[in-house]
Each structure stands twice: as C-alpha cells, then as structure tokens.
C-alpha cells in the first residue's frame, strides 16, 4: 500500500481504500438503515415502549414455541448436513477425476435451482399422491399413503437438501488444502488408517466443517419459504411469526423485538464462527 | 496385501451404498418438476399421466406470467448492474490492499448474507417508502444489497491471485490510476467479476420474501407470482413455470462450466 501511495504522484490523490466507500455508503442507507429501523421499532412502537415489547414477547408462550421450533430445526438440519456433508466431501476427495466431477455436479446442481422451485418440488414428492408414497405402496410397505407433507420430517428433509451444498463445498475446500504427506508420516510412524484419519486428517479439515456448520445454522435460523410450504403448524419458525406480526397483527413493536432477538442471535453465531468462515470463504 | 486390497474394495462398496441415497436426495427435487409439468393430471400426482403441453400454453398465454417474467428480468439486470458497480471496486480493494479496518469492512459486507430476509424485508418495506423506492427501483436496490456480498467475495478472491508487480509496472510505465484499473486490474480479475455477476443475477431472480413486501400487485416478479399461486391453489402451470426456471438455470450452469473449461485449457 505504501508502495502504491509513493508512486502515485498525480495531482488527484484518492485514498487507497476509496473502492469500498460507495459500497459501504449504499449498504448503510439501503440495508443497515432498514434493519436498524425495524429493530428501533421495538422501542418506539407504541411510543416510549422501552423494553416493554421485549418483556411482552419473552413471556409470550407463542414466541417461545416458535423460537423453540426455529432452534430445533436449525440444530437437526445442521447435524445432518454436517454428517452427510463431511461424508460426501470425503467421497469427492477420494474419487477419481470422473467420479469427482459427477459428484461435484450433483452437489452444485441444487445451488443453481431456485429455492422456491425446490421447496415446491418437495411438496410434489412428499404429498399423499407423490412419488415417495407411490413407491412405498408399489413395493408394498404400506397400503395407504403416509401423510408426510406438513410435518417436521418434510421440513427437515427439504432444508437438508437445500443447505447441504453449504457444508459440502467448504469441507471439500479444506480437504483439497490438506497436505497428504502428513498421512504418510502418520502411517509410517505406525498409526492405523483409522487412527491416522481421526488424529491427522479430521483435525486438519475440521475448519471446513466448522465454517459449513456455522453457515447452515445461521441461514436456517432465518428460513421462511421452506417451513411454510413443507412444515406443519408445529414447525413454523420465528421468521413466520415476524411476518405475521406485520401483515396480520400490525404489531410493529413485537415484530421489531423479535427481529432484534433473531438478528442478535445470528450476529453472535457469525462472530463465533468468524475465524473458520474467514479462513475458508474469504481468503 | 490381498486382504488390504479387499478391505479397500468393501470400503469403497460401502461408500457407494451410502452415496447413492445422498445423490438421490440432492437430485430428486430437480428431477420431478419436468415430468409433472407435462402430466395431464390436474393434481400433480405420481406417476404423471399422459403428455400435454397445455400448462405451457396456459403459461405463455397468461398476461400475468408474461408481465412477471418481464419484471423479473428488469429487476435482475438492474440489481446485477448496481451490485457490480458497487461490488467490483470494493472486492478489488479488499483483495489487493491491506489496511487497519479491512477485516471489519469484510465483516460488514458479509453480514447482509446472514441477516434473516424477513427482517430485511419489513425494514426495507418501511424505509424504502421514505426514500421513494418501490417496484423496479425498490426491488433492484434491495436485491443489489443482498447480491453484492457475493460479487465482493468472488472479485476479491480473483484479485488476490493478481501479482501486484503487474499493477506497479503499469503505473511506472505511465498509466494513471484509472487506466491501470480499467486496462490491467479489471481484466486480470474478470473471472471473479463474471461469476459474481451470475451469482448476483441468480440471487435476484430467485428472491421471494423481500420481493413480496416491495412489489405492488401491478409489479410482480416470477417468484412473487409463483408464491401467490402455490399458497392459494396449486395447478400444473406452477410446475410449468418451475420447469422454465429450472431449464434457464441449468443453461446458465452449463454456460459457466463451459466458460471455465475453455479458459482452463
């Protein structure tokens, strides 16, 4: 930076970081101001509300139930995307060139398909007259369709499918950076394949897993479309409740307080996982 | 030796047995939509019955769907342009320069990706009215803000691969900062810029929650129109629309793959 500053002898001297200022200004006005305005509503609607919206929400069993749903789904989805994602990334890593590009395409394809289209597709797959029930009845496992749509199962499967690329890709990225001579060293020092996997390979690729899990957890806290289309009444997250406060209850104070709580949770999680996310995605 | 070989073979067979269901899980939603859109049955039950283009005919004959396609294209193009104008300089700066607040700046740029879209949507609904932003301008501004982090990240990672000596060389040969930027830095980072542009486009093209709040009934985008239809009454025109979206995004994915492949050769 000092080098480029020394060379620039022209009359017009722009600060070296000029490139980020228009973006930060635009984000401040068009994104952070709206987010701040809705959170500020929790203190200003009704006038001089203070913390009354927060105490009202936190003692409201409805909010408690929706918050529990949100966290429950986020934990279950993170667990399975982590487990399946690690296994799948490892399979890509161990495959030959052809297998690698096939598995990679399968992992990327969902990212290219619209979220709305995929959630809608799951409703077609899981409905009573859908393909899963048709298969189950054709094989003869069940005689009549099992109701799978509008259940926790449907939301979980849908969200796992939608969020799986977010664990596969960072884990695979961390595996490609792994120095394979370390494994040879572990083996030549007498470690069994299993031991060298868990003591050498897994710790070295953990950062990708952590980055992926953080991302999935944080993203699933804000999910809206998939739970509405696939979930039952007991699977609706806080995002749905916030929407309802604004569109049907017209209770901006409550919406603001809920938004503040969810946003704070998301930012705390992001801060906790920042090192891993920074290392995998941003370097 | 032979036992270890056999071991690895059973291990790879076991891996395959676990991989097949995962691959099915990943691909299933993409594979059912197309057959359903050609089915004669109104209720979209499996297996599809008969073969008909009726739903596509209904789709293209419907003024609503045609108008929302036009709105979606307008919003996606304008928001991608805004995201590029703001995101490319920022990505290059973050990739090429080191300063005290670099990591904080990066964090501020990434945050929009994780704030729940419902929170952003109702906030924007409120604030954009004061700013006079609605329909095309409002949607494009909002979508640019959630698409721009992706442009910054892809541009930044391309910029990090640039050898800074090249930029110094351009300057020492007499190019001013603007010339250096347009004729040296930007072409060197074009891979990241192009993928960022595609990500930003797709983000806008697909976005429902914010669009639902910022669009008026006369300015609906495809996802808003689809959402309204799915939540009211599902009929196979939705499957036809979903298929069109699917084919468009597959074509884009293929385009990017070919582009990358031809460049790597």
Interface residues (C-beta under 8 A of the other chain):
Chain A: X1 X3 X4 X7 X8 X10 X14 X16 X17 X18 X19 X20 X22 X23 X24 X26 X27 X29 X30 X31 X33 X34 X35 X36 X37 X38 X41 X84 X87 X88 X91 X94 X103 X106 X107 X108 X109 X110 X112 X113 X114 X115 X116 X117 X118 X120 X121 X122 X123 X124 X125 X127 X129 X130 X131 X133 X134 X157 X160 X161 X164 X215 X218 X219 X221 X222 X224 X225 X228 X229 X239 X242 X243 X246 X255 X259 X262 X263 X266 X267 X270 X274 X277 X278 X281 X282 X283
Chain B: X15 X18 X19 X22 X23 X25 X26 X27 X28 X29 X30 X32 X33 X36 X43 X44 X45 X46 X47 X82 X85 X86 X87 X89 X90 X92 X93 X94 X97 X98 X99 X101 X103 X105 X106 X107 X108 X109 X110 X111 X112 X114 X115 X116 X117 X118 X119 X120 X122 X123 X124 X125 X126 X127 X128 X131 X141 X142 X144 X145 X146 X148 X152 X153 X156 X157 X160 X167 X168 X171 X172 X176 X177 X202 X205 X206 X208 X209 X223 X226 X227 X230 X231 X234 X238 X239 X242 X245 X246 X249 X250 X252 X253
